[in-house]
């Protein structure tokens, strides 16, 4: 999923013997508005939108059980779920936002690039 946006490249020499360093880099900025460039048959704005959707979903579902949200949405509608459950649980402190984003992004990278299964996701 995040592999459409990021690359992971192990460093050939890092000076560390107990662990490996991996450089993670964007293939393009998520804000890219380039209609000419293409990756295969999909334009960069489409890939950027997909990457943003993946990150948005990961952030929302990291704090909420998807089945619970679906069940409640069946009764209240998604707008009410967003307003009463999702938004109030989102962090407001800048440091917390950055920390949670980093944890969730790390989880996505471990799953997508290295095949890890995360049995208990951050909640």
Rosetta silent file (secondary structure, phi, psi, omega in degrees, C-alpha in Angstrom):
SEQUENCE: XXXXXXXXXXXXXXXXXXXXXXXXXXXXXXXXXXXXXXXXXXXXXXXXXXXXXXXXXXXXXXXXXXXXXXXXXXXXXXXXXXXXXXXXXXXXXXXXXXXXXXXXXXXXXXXXXXXXXXXXXXX
SCORE:     score description
SCORE:     0.000 S_00000001
   1 L     0.000  -60.307  179.719    0.000    0.000    0.000 S_00000001
   2 H   -75.328   -8.337  178.285    2.530    2.661    1.045 S_00000001
   3 H   -67.142  -16.686  175.411    4.947    1.191   -1.497 S_00000001
   4 H   -73.236  -16.264 -175.752    3.161    3.280   -4.142 S_00000001
   5 L  -115.237  -36.274 -173.505    4.485    6.338   -2.319 S_00000001
   6 E  -113.240  159.850  169.719    7.648    5.306   -0.432 S_00000001
   7 E  -124.307  146.222  175.820   10.846    3.389   -1.102 S_00000001
   8 E  -120.544  120.942 -178.417   12.889    1.458    1.465 S_00000001
   9 E  -129.032  115.903  177.166   16.584    1.009    0.720 S_00000001
  10 E   -63.938  138.773  175.979   18.953   -0.707    3.180 S_00000001
  11 L   -72.374  136.839 -178.840   22.188    1.226    3.705 S_00000001
  12 L   -70.783  -36.420  175.824   25.167   -0.671    2.388 S_00000001
  13 L  -142.669  121.787 -177.377   27.381    0.462    5.267 S_00000001
  14 L  -117.115  -14.541 -177.046   26.062    2.072    8.391 S_00000001
  15 L    88.365   -3.056  179.019   28.776    1.404   10.940 S_00000001
  16 L  -107.592  139.778 -179.869   26.386   -0.650   13.066 S_00000001
  17 L  -107.241  -19.406 -176.325   26.741   -4.395   13.464 S_00000001
  18 L   -87.434  -16.553  179.459   23.745   -5.198   15.692 S_00000001
  19 L  -154.410  165.087 -177.044   21.066   -3.846   13.372 S_00000001
  20 L  -104.452  139.597  174.828   20.481   -2.673    9.838 S_00000001
  21 L   -96.855  139.229  179.974   19.650    0.900    8.849 S_00000001
  22 E  -127.181  127.703  176.329   17.045    1.469    6.170 S_00000001
  23 E   -89.246  128.544  178.205   16.522    4.754    4.365 S_00000001
  24 E  -111.873  128.918 -176.325   12.894    5.531    3.617 S_00000001
  25 E  -138.593  151.989  175.394   12.224    8.120    0.957 S_00000001
  26 E   -76.801  139.465  172.037    9.251    9.469   -0.939 S_00000001
  27 L   -77.097  -24.322  176.176    9.009    8.558   -4.608 S_00000001
  28 L  -163.396  159.588  177.340    7.116   11.856   -4.920 S_00000001
  29 L   -76.827  142.973 -179.234    5.599   14.387   -2.532 S_00000001
  30 L   -60.752  -24.920  179.144    1.993   13.722   -1.598 S_00000001
  31 L   -84.402    6.230 -176.265    1.146   17.255   -2.695 S_00000001
  32 L   -58.265  128.914  174.860    2.458   16.604   -6.223 S_00000001
  33 L  -120.918   73.281 -176.352    0.232   18.071   -8.902 S_00000001
  34 L  -120.167  104.328 -177.714    1.903   16.719  -12.007 S_00000001
  35 L   -80.602  -16.956 -177.053   -0.483   15.699  -14.778 S_00000001
  36 L   -85.173  -40.990 -176.190    2.273   14.778  -17.221 S_00000001
  37 L   -70.290  141.888  178.970    4.287   12.316  -15.148 S_00000001
  38 E  -135.624  151.656  172.906    3.000    8.780  -15.002 S_00000001
  39 E  -120.085  102.347 -172.164    3.885    5.611  -13.170 S_00000001
  40 L    69.666 -123.059  178.516    2.714    2.850  -15.461 S_00000001
  41 L  -109.429    6.503 -177.963   -0.754    3.933  -16.502 S_00000001
  42 E  -106.399  128.741 -179.272   -1.638    5.727  -13.273 S_00000001
  43 E   -74.596  156.158  179.762   -0.902    9.442  -12.970 S_00000001
  44 H   -57.199  -42.245  178.006    0.921   10.824   -9.934 S_00000001
  45 H   -58.822  -35.224  177.216   -2.125   12.728   -8.629 S_00000001
  46 H   -66.680  -44.026  178.278   -4.052    9.421   -8.571 S_00000001
  47 H   -63.465  -42.578  178.852   -1.209    7.695   -6.705 S_00000001
  48 H   -61.260  -42.173  178.683   -0.966   10.636   -4.280 S_00000001
  49 H   -63.700  -42.104  178.025   -4.708   10.444   -3.623 S_00000001
  50 H   -62.170  -44.432  179.649   -4.426    6.682   -3.018 S_00000001
  51 H   -62.957  -42.213  177.983   -1.519    7.167   -0.605 S_00000001
  52 H   -63.024  -40.438  178.445   -3.420    9.880    1.275 S_00000001
  53 H   -64.252  -40.504  177.706   -6.461    7.607    1.528 S_00000001
  54 H   -61.082  -46.733 -179.049   -4.300    4.773    2.886 S_00000001
  55 H   -66.303  -42.456  178.985   -2.780    7.079    5.520 S_00000001
  56 H   -60.531  -47.818  179.467   -6.147    8.605    6.450 S_00000001
  57 H   -61.112  -43.914 -179.799   -7.716    5.170    6.879 S_00000001
  58 H   -61.100  -41.024  178.967   -4.747    3.933    8.902 S_00000001
  59 H   -65.018  -43.446 -179.362   -4.977    6.933   11.235 S_00000001
  60 H   -66.425  -47.633 -174.380   -8.724    6.511   11.754 S_00000001
  61 H   -77.819  -11.507  176.371   -8.613    2.744   12.246 S_00000001
  62 H   -70.550  -23.359 -178.606   -5.609    2.915   14.562 S_00000001
  63 H  -106.548  -10.281 -174.321   -7.894    4.387   17.216 S_00000001
  64 L  -137.945  145.820  174.993  -11.136    2.607   16.349 S_00000001
  65 L   -78.581  123.240 -176.016  -12.264   -0.918   15.566 S_00000001
  66 H   -58.891  -40.151  179.628  -13.538   -0.924   11.960 S_00000001
  67 H   -62.838  -41.943  177.148  -16.337   -3.398   12.745 S_00000001
  68 H   -60.497  -46.915 -179.577  -17.530   -1.171   15.587 S_00000001
  69 H   -62.181  -41.721  178.867  -17.496    1.883   13.306 S_00000001
  70 H   -63.347  -42.801  179.674  -19.403    0.041   10.583 S_00000001
  71 H   -63.031  -44.969  179.869  -22.041   -1.175   13.051 S_00000001
  72 H   -67.424  -38.949 -179.793  -22.536    2.294   14.504 S_00000001
  73 H   -64.556  -31.782  177.536  -22.556    3.879   11.027 S_00000001
  74 H   -62.362  -30.932  179.609  -25.347    1.525    9.994 S_00000001
  75 H   -89.380  -44.927 -171.347  -27.438    3.109   12.735 S_00000001
  76 H  -102.489  -19.331 -173.511  -26.207    6.725   12.802 S_00000001
  77 L    90.691  150.749 -175.072  -24.643    7.294    9.373 S_00000001
  78 H   -64.469  -35.948 -179.888  -20.958    7.954    8.641 S_00000001
  79 H   -62.265  -42.159  178.402  -21.183   11.734    9.141 S_00000001
  80 H   -67.864  -37.632  177.167  -22.501   11.268   12.687 S_00000001
  81 H   -63.039  -44.865  179.136  -19.856    8.628   13.414 S_00000001
  82 H   -59.877  -47.435 -175.664  -17.161   10.985   12.195 S_00000001
  83 H   -69.280  -38.347 -173.423  -18.520   13.885   14.249 S_00000001
  84 H   -98.097  -22.512 -175.969  -19.214   11.985   17.482 S_00000001
  85 H  -117.555  -51.701 -173.008  -16.596    9.224   17.567 S_00000001
  86 H   -71.106  -55.590 -174.623  -13.706    9.740   15.160 S_00000001
  87 H   -61.764  -44.466  179.932  -12.980   13.473   15.435 S_00000001
  88 H   -62.073  -24.023 -179.335  -13.152   13.686   19.263 S_00000001
  89 H   -87.758   -9.501  179.777  -10.570   10.882   19.531 S_00000001
  90 L   -71.364  140.724 -179.178   -8.063   12.522   17.200 S_00000001
  91 L   -67.429  148.201  178.904   -5.071   14.029   19.003 S_00000001
  92 L  -109.828  -24.012  178.830   -4.908   17.807   19.237 S_00000001
  93 L   -74.473  131.692 -176.411   -1.357   18.223   20.572 S_00000001
  94 H   -58.389  -43.973 -179.829    1.172   18.658   17.730 S_00000001
  95 H   -63.692  -39.850  178.561    3.758   16.324   19.291 S_00000001
  96 H   -65.033  -43.238  178.249    1.137   13.640   19.840 S_00000001
  97 H   -57.476  -48.207 -178.643   -0.059   13.966   16.242 S_00000001
  98 H   -64.523  -42.318 -179.467    3.484   13.553   14.925 S_00000001
  99 H   -63.760  -45.472  179.196    4.239   10.633   17.248 S_00000001
 100 H   -65.421  -40.841  178.560    1.093    8.733   16.334 S_00000001
 101 H   -59.960  -44.572  179.325    1.650    9.382   12.642 S_00000001
 102 H   -62.150  -41.659  178.854    5.188    8.000   12.923 S_00000001
 103 H   -64.401  -43.734 -177.940    4.003    4.873   14.747 S_00000001
 104 H   -69.560  -41.232  177.989    1.263    4.198   12.224 S_00000001
 105 H   -63.663  -41.372  177.352    3.540    4.869    9.248 S_00000001
 106 H   -60.330  -41.655  178.163    6.169    2.515   10.731 S_00000001
 107 H   -61.759  -45.505  179.402    3.512   -0.175   11.074 S_00000001
 108 H   -62.676  -39.983  179.385    2.439    0.258    7.434 S_00000001
 109 H   -65.297  -43.591  179.693    6.065    0.094    6.260 S_00000001
 110 H   -62.615  -38.263  179.119    6.727   -3.093    8.260 S_00000001
 111 H   -70.970  -50.627 -172.328    3.622   -4.715    6.750 S_00000001
 112 H   -72.443  -42.718 -174.510    4.075   -3.558    3.149 S_00000001
 113 H   -91.090  -30.574 -171.785    7.817   -3.850    2.668 S_00000001
 114 H  -119.687    1.593  174.744    8.790   -6.636    5.035 S_00000001
 115 L    72.723   16.435  178.205    5.667   -8.781    5.342 S_00000001
 116 L   -65.546  147.048  170.629    5.216   -8.345    9.093 S_00000001
 117 L  -107.167  125.043 -178.703    1.879   -9.241   10.585 S_00000001
 118 L   -99.477  100.363 -174.001    0.905   -6.817   13.322 S_00000001
 119 L   -69.516  -34.587  178.675   -1.307   -8.881   15.666 S_00000001
 120 L  -125.765  106.162 -178.622   -2.214   -5.993   17.966 S_00000001
 121 L   -80.918  159.463  178.916   -2.407   -2.690   16.213 S_00000001
 122 L   -59.504  129.645  176.019   -2.047    0.631   17.991 S_00000001
 123 L  -140.466    0.000    0.000   -5.377    1.628   19.525 S_00000001
